[in-house]
Amino acid sequence: MARKFFVGGNWKCNGTAEEVKKIVNTLNEAQVTSQDVVEVVVSPPYVFLPLVKSILRPDFHVAAQNCWVKKGGAFTGEVSAEMLVNLDIPWVILGHSERRALLNETNEFVGDKVAYALAQGLKVIACVGETLEQREAGSTMDVVAAQTKAIADRVSNWSNVVIAYEPVWAIGTGKVASPAQAQEVHDELRKWLAKNVSADVAATTRIIYGGSVNGGNCKELGGQADVDGFLVGGASLKPEFIDIIKAAEVKKSA
């Protein structure tokens, strides 16, 4: 079974209500590849989730950028998975490198978050990736495998998981992993899943690439055999996000 191309737009901590409406209008007016070929999810900041959900075209879905690791309660400033479910938000991004680095989220903590969110019925975009120091030390796969293992140890059903490989050195830096570098890690990750989870999970789980994806490089990256789509940062706030969605067509014609 072919893996459906997946394009996520991570808006990070950006936008005003007016800007958000403008971005959504651009998306709503765009002619894009049909949803049986590509799944599109956008991830605005928490405060704009209900607004975006209420005006976004029905073939695109909405994701939160994070959620709390367990049931709600006395956790000031946090948002629980149950709240997202209550608002009918289907997706959540977990373990983004910015949270791992800036908020010291460990592999285990991210693994716990993924398991809890899935148990509440959310679908998860789980992020993994190495820093420049780790890549230069030759430990990319060790790092990515450890991050993935922390999820695999806690998750039995992978049908609602998308893995986002985001080399930290390529996020927002303008440096992009070459298509060959991206394909190599995606291929290794898939082999890791086959060996440590199951051949079926390896064959069906989408592994998407994130890290300075833009309208100019998306087709070549998307054409790689094991790249099943993208998690887009800065470019998801711009009209070129439409071009990135259309890169799904490279798979259709393959």
Disulfide bonds with the S-S distance in Angstrom:
none
